[in-house]
Amino acid sequence: MEYIPDQNRQDRFYRTECRARQQDMLSALYFFLVC
């Protein structure tokens, strides 16, 4: 188990994950609207 002293890396990972999920939801909504 690796211990990360700075929370910046974890925060950045969480932010990218949230952004990816938001993008996925947006694409799904767009697909639903188009069809």
PDB file of N, CA, C and O in Angstrom:
ATOM      1  N   MET A   1       0.847  -1.189   0.000  1.00  0.00           N
ATOM      2  CA  MET A   1       0.000   0.000   0.000  1.00  0.00           C
ATOM      3  C   MET A   1       0.886   1.245   0.000  1.00  0.00           C
ATOM      4  O   MET A   1       1.704   1.441   0.899  1.00  0.00           O
ATOM      5  N   GLU A   2       0.712   2.068  -1.008  1.00  0.00           N
ATOM      6  CA  GLU A   2       1.557   3.264  -1.114  1.00  0.00           C
ATOM      7  C   GLU A   2       0.889   4.445  -0.421  1.00  0.00           C
ATOM      8  O   GLU A   2      -0.300   4.706  -0.605  1.00  0.00           O
ATOM      9  N   TYR A   3       1.677   5.148   0.376  1.00  0.00           N
ATOM     10  CA  TYR A   3       1.144   6.304   1.099  1.00  0.00           C
ATOM     11  C   TYR A   3       1.546   7.589   0.382  1.00  0.00           C
ATOM     12  O   TYR A   3       2.730   7.820   0.137  1.00  0.00           O
ATOM     13  N   ILE A   4       0.571   8.420   0.047  1.00  0.00           N
ATOM     14  CA  ILE A   4       0.857   9.676  -0.653  1.00  0.00           C
ATOM     15  C   ILE A   4       0.714  10.831   0.339  1.00  0.00           C
ATOM     16  O   ILE A   4      -0.391  11.114   0.803  1.00  0.00           O
ATOM     17  N   PRO A   5       1.823  11.500   0.668  1.00  0.00           N
ATOM     18  CA  PRO A   5       1.775  12.591   1.640  1.00  0.00           C
ATOM     19  C   PRO A   5       0.931  13.765   1.158  1.00  0.00           C
ATOM     20  O   PRO A   5       0.136  14.318   1.919  1.00  0.00           O
ATOM     21  N   ASP A   6       1.102  14.137  -0.089  1.00  0.00           N
ATOM     22  CA  ASP A   6       0.346  15.282  -0.604  1.00  0.00           C
ATOM     23  C   ASP A   6      -0.982  14.795  -1.185  1.00  0.00           C
ATOM     24  O   ASP A   6      -1.032  13.783  -1.884  1.00  0.00           O
ATOM     25  N   GLN A   7      -2.041  15.520  -0.891  1.00  0.00           N
ATOM     26  CA  GLN A   7      -3.369  15.120  -1.349  1.00  0.00           C
ATOM     27  C   GLN A   7      -3.660  15.704  -2.731  1.00  0.00           C
ATOM     28  O   GLN A   7      -4.745  15.508  -3.279  1.00  0.00           O
ATOM     29  N   ASN A   8      -2.677  16.427  -3.293  1.00  0.00           N
ATOM     30  CA  ASN A   8      -2.892  17.061  -4.586  1.00  0.00           C
ATOM     31  C   ASN A   8      -3.104  16.019  -5.668  1.00  0.00           C
ATOM     32  O   ASN A   8      -3.978  16.170  -6.521  1.00  0.00           O
ATOM     33  N   ARG A   9      -2.294  14.947  -5.634  1.00  0.00           N
ATOM     34  CA  ARG A   9      -2.391  13.919  -6.668  1.00  0.00           C
ATOM     35  C   ARG A   9      -3.762  13.232  -6.602  1.00  0.00           C
ATOM     36  O   ARG A   9      -4.408  13.003  -7.625  1.00  0.00           O
ATOM     37  N   GLN A  10      -4.190  12.907  -5.368  1.00  0.00           N
ATOM     38  CA  GLN A  10      -5.479  12.240  -5.198  1.00  0.00           C
ATOM     39  C   GLN A  10      -6.604  13.168  -5.647  1.00  0.00           C
ATOM     40  O   GLN A  10      -7.553  12.735  -6.302  1.00  0.00           O
ATOM     41  N   ASP A  11      -6.491  14.450  -5.289  1.00  0.00           N
ATOM     42  CA  ASP A  11      -7.519  15.414  -5.664  1.00  0.00           C
ATOM     43  C   ASP A  11      -7.600  15.531  -7.178  1.00  0.00           C
ATOM     44  O   ASP A  11      -8.691  15.610  -7.742  1.00  0.00           O
ATOM     45  N   ARG A  12      -6.437  15.543  -7.841  1.00  0.00           N
ATOM     46  CA  ARG A  12      -6.408  15.653  -9.299  1.00  0.00           C
ATOM     47  C   ARG A  12      -7.052  14.415  -9.930  1.00  0.00           C
ATOM     48  O   ARG A  12      -7.801  14.524 -10.900  1.00  0.00           O
ATOM     49  N   PHE A  13      -6.752  13.236  -9.369  1.00  0.00           N
ATOM     50  CA  PHE A  13      -7.331  11.991  -9.881  1.00  0.00           C
ATOM     51  C   PHE A  13      -8.845  12.019  -9.717  1.00  0.00           C
ATOM     52  O   PHE A  13      -9.584  11.620 -10.617  1.00  0.00           O
ATOM     53  N   TYR A  14      -9.308  12.501  -8.541  1.00  0.00           N
ATOM     54  CA  TYR A  14     -10.750  12.558  -8.285  1.00  0.00           C
ATOM     55  C   TYR A  14     -11.416  13.521  -9.260  1.00  0.00           C
ATOM     56  O   TYR A  14     -12.510  13.260  -9.762  1.00  0.00           O
ATOM     57  N   ARG A  15     -10.739  14.638  -9.521  1.00  0.00           N
ATOM     58  CA  ARG A  15     -11.309  15.635 -10.430  1.00  0.00           C
ATOM     59  C   ARG A  15     -11.418  15.071 -11.848  1.00  0.00           C
ATOM     60  O   ARG A  15     -12.433  15.262 -12.517  1.00  0.00           O
ATOM     61  N   THR A  16     -10.383  14.382 -12.302  1.00  0.00           N
ATOM     62  CA  THR A  16     -10.417  13.827 -13.658  1.00  0.00           C
ATOM     63  C   THR A  16     -11.498  12.758 -13.758  1.00  0.00           C
ATOM     64  O   THR A  16     -12.182  12.654 -14.776  1.00  0.00           O
ATOM     65  N   GLU A  17     -11.651  11.961 -12.696  1.00  0.00           N
ATOM     66  CA  GLU A  17     -12.681  10.908 -12.698  1.00  0.00           C
ATOM     67  C   GLU A  17     -14.070  11.535 -12.776  1.00  0.00           C
ATOM     68  O   GLU A  17     -14.928  11.073 -13.527  1.00  0.00           O
ATOM     69  N   CYS A  18     -14.280  12.591 -11.992  1.00  0.00           N
ATOM     70  CA  CYS A  18     -15.583  13.260 -11.973  1.00  0.00           C
ATOM     71  C   CYS A  18     -15.865  13.868 -13.343  1.00  0.00           C
ATOM     72  O   CYS A  18     -16.988  13.799 -13.841  1.00  0.00           O
ATOM     73  N   ARG A  19     -14.838  14.464 -13.950  1.00  0.00           N
ATOM     74  CA  ARG A  19     -15.015  15.088 -15.259  1.00  0.00           C
ATOM     75  C   ARG A  19     -15.356  14.036 -16.307  1.00  0.00           C
ATOM     76  O   ARG A  19     -16.213  14.260 -17.162  1.00  0.00           O
ATOM     77  N   ALA A  20     -14.686  12.892 -16.241  1.00  0.00           N
ATOM     78  CA  ALA A  20     -14.948  11.820 -17.205  1.00  0.00           C
ATOM     79  C   ALA A  20     -16.380  11.321 -17.048  1.00  0.00           C
ATOM     80  O   ALA A  20     -17.072  11.080 -18.037  1.00  0.00           O
ATOM     81  N   ARG A  21     -16.822  11.166 -15.794  1.00  0.00           N
ATOM     82  CA  ARG A  21     -18.185  10.691 -15.558  1.00  0.00           C
ATOM     83  C   ARG A  21     -19.198  11.701 -16.084  1.00  0.00           C
ATOM     84  O   ARG A  21     -20.213  11.328 -16.671  1.00  0.00           O
ATOM     85  N   GLN A  22     -18.910  13.003 -15.866  1.00  0.00           N
ATOM     86  CA  GLN A  22     -19.815  14.044 -16.337  1.00  0.00           C
ATOM     87  C   GLN A  22     -19.878  14.023 -17.863  1.00  0.00           C
ATOM     88  O   GLN A  22     -20.956  14.165 -18.440  1.00  0.00           O
ATOM     89  N   GLN A  23     -18.739  13.848 -18.512  1.00  0.00           N
ATOM     90  CA  GLN A  23     -18.687  13.800 -19.970  1.00  0.00           C
ATOM     91  C   GLN A  23     -19.488  12.610 -20.477  1.00  0.00           C
ATOM     92  O   GLN A  23     -20.195  12.717 -21.478  1.00  0.00           O
ATOM     93  N   ASP A  24     -19.381  11.476 -19.792  1.00  0.00           N
ATOM     94  CA  ASP A  24     -20.110  10.278 -20.197  1.00  0.00           C
ATOM     95  C   ASP A  24     -21.614  10.513 -20.085  1.00  0.00           C
ATOM     96  O   ASP A  24     -22.374  10.122 -20.971  1.00  0.00           O
ATOM     97  N   MET A  25     -22.041  11.151 -18.996  1.00  0.00           N
ATOM     98  CA  MET A  25     -23.466  11.435 -18.811  1.00  0.00           C
ATOM     99  C   MET A  25     -23.957  12.402 -19.877  1.00  0.00           C
ATOM    100  O   MET A  25     -25.062  12.247 -20.398  1.00  0.00           O
ATOM    101  N   LEU A  26     -23.144  13.398 -20.201  1.00  0.00           N
ATOM    102  CA  LEU A  26     -23.524  14.370 -21.220  1.00  0.00           C
ATOM    103  C   LEU A  26     -23.675  13.701 -22.577  1.00  0.00           C
ATOM    104  O   LEU A  26     -24.627  13.980 -23.305  1.00  0.00           O
ATOM    105  N   SER A  27     -22.741  12.822 -22.921  1.00  0.00           N
ATOM    106  CA  SER A  27     -22.803  12.130 -24.211  1.00  0.00           C
ATOM    107  C   SER A  27     -24.038  11.236 -24.269  1.00  0.00           C
ATOM    108  O   SER A  27     -24.688  11.145 -25.310  1.00  0.00           O
ATOM    109  N   ALA A  28     -24.366  10.576 -23.157  1.00  0.00           N
ATOM    110  CA  ALA A  28     -25.550   9.710 -23.124  1.00  0.00           C
ATOM    111  C   ALA A  28     -26.816  10.547 -23.300  1.00  0.00           C
ATOM    112  O   ALA A  28     -27.728  10.155 -24.029  1.00  0.00           O
ATOM    113  N   LEU A  29     -26.870  11.693 -22.637  1.00  0.00           N
ATOM    114  CA  LEU A  29     -28.037  12.566 -22.760  1.00  0.00           C
ATOM    115  C   LEU A  29     -28.165  13.079 -24.193  1.00  0.00           C
ATOM    116  O   LEU A  29     -29.264  13.121 -24.747  1.00  0.00           O
ATOM    117  N   TYR A  30     -27.043  13.465 -24.787  1.00  0.00           N
ATOM    118  CA  TYR A  30     -27.055  13.941 -26.171  1.00  0.00           C
ATOM    119  C   TYR A  30     -27.543  12.848 -27.114  1.00  0.00           C
ATOM    120  O   TYR A  30     -28.339  13.113 -28.016  1.00  0.00           O
ATOM    121  N   PHE A  31     -27.070  11.622 -26.910  1.00  0.00           N
ATOM    122  CA  PHE A  31     -27.485  10.488 -27.741  1.00  0.00           C
ATOM    123  C   PHE A  31     -28.989  10.265 -27.600  1.00  0.00           C
ATOM    124  O   PHE A  31     -29.679  10.018 -28.589  1.00  0.00           O
ATOM    125  N   PHE A  32     -29.495  10.354 -26.367  1.00  0.00           N
ATOM    126  CA  PHE A  32     -30.926  10.154 -26.119  1.00  0.00           C
ATOM    127  C   PHE A  32     -31.737  11.244 -26.814  1.00  0.00           C
ATOM    128  O   PHE A  32     -32.797  10.975 -27.379  1.00  0.00           O
ATOM    129  N   LEU A  33     -31.230  12.478 -26.768  1.00  0.00           N
ATOM    130  CA  LEU A  33     -31.951  13.590 -27.393  1.00  0.00           C
ATOM    131  C   LEU A  33     -31.960  13.450 -28.909  1.00  0.00           C
ATOM    132  O   LEU A  33     -32.973  13.728 -29.552  1.00  0.00           O
ATOM    133  N   VAL A  34     -30.845  13.022 -29.481  1.00  0.00           N
ATOM    134  CA  VAL A  34     -30.747  12.895 -30.935  1.00  0.00           C
ATOM    135  C   VAL A  34     -31.662  11.775 -31.427  1.00  0.00           C
ATOM    136  O   VAL A  34     -32.369  11.932 -32.422  1.00  0.00           O
ATOM    137  N   CYS A  35     -31.642  10.638 -30.718  1.00  0.00           N
ATOM    138  CA  CYS A  35     -32.493   9.518 -31.131  1.00  0.00           C
ATOM    139  C   CYS A  35     -33.917   9.788 -30.658  1.00  0.00           C
ATOM    140  O   CYS A  35     -34.811   8.975 -30.894  1.00  0.00           O
TER     141      CYS A  35
END
